[in-house]
């Protein structure tokens, strides 16, 4: 017997701020439901495997050497230098480690801080739907207004003519995300050229969420805005060590921006979190000296994507293209007519595999009968999930 979706997937609590109500994130809701039901959790985006011991060893060594007090507000010098080197090699972009790179307490903090630094009450921010769920609450928290552009279903491509039409004198920021969560799509060089054109001669700041920058598949190249000098001059780039090194619980990321933009970012950052724990920064700085540890990530996750797809061979799920991230979208029309939220609950309770309904990433709850799987899991986990999913 199916339980009421209204009871089970409804948020457990809400927070009200200046007339706006923020609900518990779907990731918290689905992970709790998975735990309550003993289901395999392919909903929330985190690995179920460990990072390499070398990273832990480097961090523990820093602790034992007494590197446990406050680091500089902008981040440890050796980590910022390592980031600058990586970005220069990968993207041909030169960011000054002292003036243009800041270490953050994860990517979500970086995104909120960037929005708070530049968006004021009455400003408009263009966001592409479906969109990661932290963008809009961050915009609304500082009094901004979200204006939605649409990524066209089922290929989830941006329409730059639509974006151009949405820009007004109140547009302060455009948020982009590539590789894209939840769809697994990529922006290409033509997209960045179009973005540069529509923002040219404006005061618009581009906030580029690139936390999955090293997870790009099938021979494609990640097109960071850092590659495009015109865009880089007006952009804040956000990335994540948590995603790259399988340490999401460490909550460490970083921001790249030109000096003038970074000055504004740091004005908020210093009072938001001030800084990020010292020994983990030192451990990451040592670990990332071996570039193969991030350069090998694409092949690592492409293999997991392909393994997961193979486990579902013969199932009734229809995969959509996945060119990056560690998420796979799938249509379930051949399985059920249920709305995706109800289907996600049914999957968790009855099939024993937790997923995310993609409608939650749309402002109007648009439902294309698509769910999101996370394949950042051990092969044993994916195989066990596949066994259950083939029976659905």
Secondary structure, 3 states (H helix, E strand, C coil): CCCCHHHHCCCCCEEEECCEEEECCHHHHHHHHHHHHCCEECCCCCCCCCCCHHHHHHHHHHHHCCCCCCCCCCCCHHHHHHHHHHHHHHHCCCCCCCCCEEEECCHHHHHHHHHHHHCCCCCEEEEEECCCCHHHHHHHHCCCEEEEEECECCCCECCHHHHHHHCCCCEEEEEEECCCCCCCCCCCHHHHHHHHHHHCCCCCEEEEECCCCCCECCCCCCCCHHHCHHHHCCEEEEEEHHHHCCCHHHCCEEEEECHHHHHHHHHHHHHHCCCCCHHHHHHHHHHCCCCHHHHCHHHHHHHHHHHHHHHCCCCCCEECCCCECCEEEEECCCCCCCCHHHHHHHHHHHHCEECEEHHHHCCCCCCCCEEEEECCCCHHHHHHHHHHHCCC
